[in-house]
Amino acid sequence: MMSSGGYTTIDDNNNKNSVVSGSVPAVSDPDHATIKFTESKLQTFPPSSESQGKIAAVFRPPSDADDSFSKPARGISDGPRPTGWMHAFTVGAYTPYFDVDTSDVLQRIRDSLFPFSGTFTENTADNPDLYGPFWICTTLIFVAAAIGTFVTYVAHELQKKEWNYDINLVTWSAGLFYGYVTLVPLGLYVILKYFSAPSGLVQLWCLYGYSLFVFIPASCLSIVPVEIFRWVIAGVAGFMSATFVALNLRTHIKSAGERWFLIVAGIFLLQLALAIVLKLYFFTITVGTN
């Protein structure tokens, strides 16, 4: 073997029958021996079934990845939970009553606007909610306070009188509606239990909460500066709300005995009284003389 001009040559006399792999002459020359390459054993991709032991055909996560989300987070113990009356002071006690779809809430609002059907308690017996009543009450508080404030402002502007914003409208509105929708069903619950016609407390809260929805559009319509029109709106809204509650409780209260009519009449009149208070406090305008 000789090296000449930077290329390696193979002596033909001594290596005529030899096979060399890996040396390639730059220029073919009769004096150079023919190079034969041996067949290399290259691995093909993807591997055949025989080589699946070396390369897995399917990717598999780590053994502990499947249950990483099923384990409880750190700091959360599976200790004993409160039972009995103590359970009423936990968030978990009220979580099921806020697990409701938007379609269910809208359907219950529609039912409250058609009070003569009297099927609301039957449709919500298995799944009464507090989500709808809470937001209906909250919306009514701000709508009544805002519309009442605007109506007062317009009345003062028309008569060129000085006007001052009354922040107490929001406070009294919250106290009135939150207090009514909480305490009245609670009192009715005690009365029905006394007359051996018990009803679910959450069911009563749900019924009274949805009964207040009609006062939201009534408050918006009270922006019209006509006193007779406002009284008509308040009366119609009060009648619809009272009828909705009374008819849905009538069938159940009949089991209380002969005094069931007095209980239903009291429920009806109490709802009308709420409408009158709403009209007198929020939409009766008194323009000062200053």
Order of alpha helices (4+ residues) and beta strands (2+ residues): beta-beta-alpha-alpha-alpha-alpha-alpha-alpha-alpha-alpha
